[in-house]
Amino acid sequence: MKRYSVFAIAREAMRQHQGWEKAWASPAPKAQYDAIIIGAGGHGLATAYYLGRNFGITNVAILEKGWLGGGNTGRNTTIIRSNYLQDPSAALYEKARGLYENLSQELNYNVMFSPRGLLMLAQTHHEVRGYLRTVHANMLQGVETRWIEPAEVKQLVPIINIDGPRYPVLGALYQERGGTARHDAVAWGYARACSDMGMDIIQQCEVTAVRSKNGQVEGVETTKGYIGTKKLGIVVAGHSGQVAEMAGFRLPIEAVALQALVSEPIKPCMDVVVMANTVHGYMSQSDKGEMVIGGGTDGFNNFTQRGSFHHIEETLRALVETFPMISRLKMLRQWGGVVDMTGDRSPILSKTPLGNCFINCGWGTGGFKAIPGSGWAMAELIAKGEPGPLAAAFGMERFREGRFIDESVAAGVAH
């Protein structure tokens, strides 16, 4: 596959851009693969990529029932951070953040990673104590964060109102190397690299059954026929429970919709990411000028991929107090993504009761930031059959053993 470069752009400009190759191939499925990954979102594609890059396993198929990156990968607010309290979480997310920093160069595809800085506002005294605790934990974990006072918050975010009558800004947990990336580009970059290694990305191919023999996975039935495999990775986000049921086991998860919206584009006014967990809203400004706004999950289980008026009202009512200027903006579009939530709001990277079948799920509302680290850990799990250091704490057995990684309690929010 030809490399992208400034010289390639100049060359194609001279011939009316007629020489560009397709970014990835769309082959028919083969009868047998060494590994099949169900789900061509960011996590599934990253898993396949690191199987090839780190372990030389390239006879791989990535099956997608819709289109590549059409699920949660294309339906999130693109936040990247690693300032988690629990040690296993911090290690996994910091691995992902570190990989993001050089991902464009590695994939030869601009994922538009922007380490613009991320603020988590403390708007109650309880949050102040919690974030100071997180700063100390991050120091021990090797994650660079610091506590900043309200005056510095105002300096970093001039449009913020730090004297809100209900929720004044008392300070913030600041991760200078946090930020955003372009969600579609992350999926496309990994897909292009996977295709270049000879892997098959097969879209419009829904898995309808998982076949096994003597307790070991044997293959999958799909809308494009039966496909055999030696190893199977299930990476399907909000529909993990349904695919797991096909494989003969149950998961301790529930599916809910997470909603977000963007405003009409405006001139640059905020160059950091701000999360306000007390009011459960978060906001950043995209490269196109839109204010990207997100909130919490729906309060009931559902599989919708659209928004609802009451959720917009709840999120914006809270954010308008902290950012008064957004009250004058018009909403451009709104959407929802189906996320799978575990009881402790931490992911599952695990072997399953079915031999040579592995699952990656339960990322809840924080999946995008973890894509490279998740793929790295899942690839090691599939290749070796046992979890490596990054995935060891996130096995399914922790729920039976009462060994929770409770980030919802620790951080007050699981984003």
Residue, then its C-alpha position, 0 to 999 in steps of 0.5 A: m500500500k502506498r504511503y501517504s506524504v506531502f509528496a504523494i499529495a503533490r503528485e496526485a494534485m498534478r493528475q487530478h487525484q486519480g491515482w489514490e488507492k482504496a484505503w482498505a480492501s473489501p474481500a469475500p470471506k475465506a473458509q478459515y482464519d487463525a483468528i476472527i474479531i467480531g466488531a470493526g469498531g476502534h477496539g476490534l480494529a486495534t485488536a487486529y492491528y496489534l495481533g499483526r504488529n506484536f505477534g505476527i498473526t495476520n490471517v485474521a478476519i474482522l467481521e462487521k454487521g454494519w459499516l466500519g466504525g459505524g457504532n460507538t466509534g463514530r458516536n462519541t465525544t472523542i475525549i482522551r485522558s488517563n487520570y484514573l484513581q485505581d491502579p489497573s485503570a490508570a495503567l491501561y488508559e495511560k498505555a492508550r494515551g501514550l500510544y495515541e501520541n505517536l499513532s498518526q506516525e505509526l499508522n501513516y494516517n492523521v488521527m488528529f490527536s490533539p493533546r490540548g489539556l483536560l480539566m475535571l472541575a471540582q464544584t463541591h468540597h467532596e470533589v476537591r478531596g477526591y481530586l486531590r486524592t487522585v493527584h497523589a495516586n497519579m503521582l505514584q502511577g506515573v501519570e502526569t496530573r496536577w491540581i489547579e486553583p480557580a484562578e488558573v482554571k479561569q485563565l485556561v478557560p476564559i468563557i467559564n463562570i467560576d462563581g456559579p450560584r449553585y456550583p462554583v468552581l473550586g479548582a480542577l484536576y488538570q491533565e496537560r497531555g489529555g485531549t481529543a482525537r478524530h474518532d473516524a480517523v482512528a478507525w480508518g487508520y487502523a483499518r488501513a494498516c490491518s488491510d495492508m498486513g493482509m487481514d480481511i475487513i468484511q462489512q455487512c457480515e452479521v454473526t448469527a451463531v457461534r459454533s463449538k466442538n468439545g468446549q472449543v470455538e470452531g467457527v461462526e455462522t454469518t449472513k455470508g456463510y460459515i467461517g472457521t477459526k482457531k480463535l475468536g475475539i468478541v469486541v461488539a460494545g453495546h451488543s456484547g450480551q447478545v453475542a456472548e449468549m450465542a457463545g453459551f455464556r452470560l455477562p454481568i453487563e447492561a446496555v444503555a444509550l449515551q447521548a451527545l450533541v454539537s452546536e453550530p460552529i463558532k469562532p475558537c473560544m475554548d482550547v481545552v476539554v472541560m468535564a463538570n462531573t457534579v452537573h454531569g456535562y462535558m464540553s470541548q470545541s472541535d476543529k470545525g468550531e462546533m461545541v461538542i457536548g456530552g452528558g450521562t447515560d439514559g436511566f433505563n436499558n435500551f438500544t437506541q442510537r438517537g437522542s431525546f429532548h429531556h436529556i438535552e435539557e438536563t445536560l444543557r441546563a447544568l452547563v449553561e450556569t458554568f458556560p453562560m455563552i452557550s445559552r445563545l447557541k443553536m444545536l446542530r445535531q444530536w445522537g446516541g451510542v449504545v454502551d455496555m456497563t458493568g457493575d463496577r464501571s470498568p471493562i472486561l478483557s477476559k477469557t470466557p467459558l468457551g475455549n479460545c473465545f475471548i471478550n472485550c466489553g464493558w467500557g461504558t462511557g469511556g471506550f474511545k480513549a482506551i482504543p490503542g491500550s485496549g487493542w494492545a491488551m486484547a491482542e496479547l490475550i488472544a495470541k497467548g491465551e492468557p492475559g498480560p499485565l494490562a488485562a490481568a485485573f479485568g477478567m470476568e472472574r472478578f465479579r464472582e470473587g468480589r474483586f471490583i475495580d470501582e471507578s464510578v465510586a472512585a472518580g464520581v463518573a466513569h467517562 
